[in-house]
């Protein structure tokens, strides 16, 4: 199975290193001396003295067998120990596809990255900021379930799923009111996508902090969900051609030609016989139809990218990125078609 080979293969070494440092102690590599102590303080056992009968015992055992996690020298895993925000971010970073990223702007540096200044996690904060994956608290704060739901959705490029629940009257959890739209638009999609579950008593407990066991379950589900949401074999050359096609068009229109009116955009595409459909233009540039508008900044395409082949000659490219102070964390999905995997036409979702 493709997902199993990916999970148990190339990621295993990275995860083993990261989790052994992240969870063997509380500092998670705040100094070289601390890192050395933590690396020695783990056991390679795949079964732990304190996980038998635990609700996450199966996930913990599978992750341990895959070399993804390690326990403490006394043979325990301490499944209920709290995970901090910087630790959770570090774990997410290792699950994500690699991407170059770019230097965060002044607002992001001051608001988010500065929190981790001088800490072992500073580079993680800086890297994930390009993808719009940022925490709201201090690095050493415990990671809450609500915050985790938001970060997991962003890591999948699916924060926009929350729009499906805007204005809903459905009540999934007894302690989460539909009137609290922010929480609903974060928790409901994460729950429906299987990234987090509720408790047997019908609650979600959004402000409750996450344990080591919960983090294992969530990150395992995140990894599996990536395989489900982004199917198909897309080669590296196809990925590059897809990215170049979309990026070149966006940069040409927004940065070089500086087109700001929809009619002008359509005329430009027609006159130059560009390989772009009008459906694509409507989906991504309809904001230009208004006399006065604020548009969410487009990606630079060196952020977090997901590729999928979703049909005969049809592809999908999802970009998760930080869209400026106005837009915040945003995901955009572009559709393309190609008969040879080399030349791509920008099309609409339903074409």
Order of alpha helices (4+ residues) and beta strands (2+ residues): alpha-alpha-alpha-beta-alpha-beta-alpha-alpha-alpha-alpha-alpha-alpha-alpha-alpha-alpha-beta-beta-alpha-beta-beta
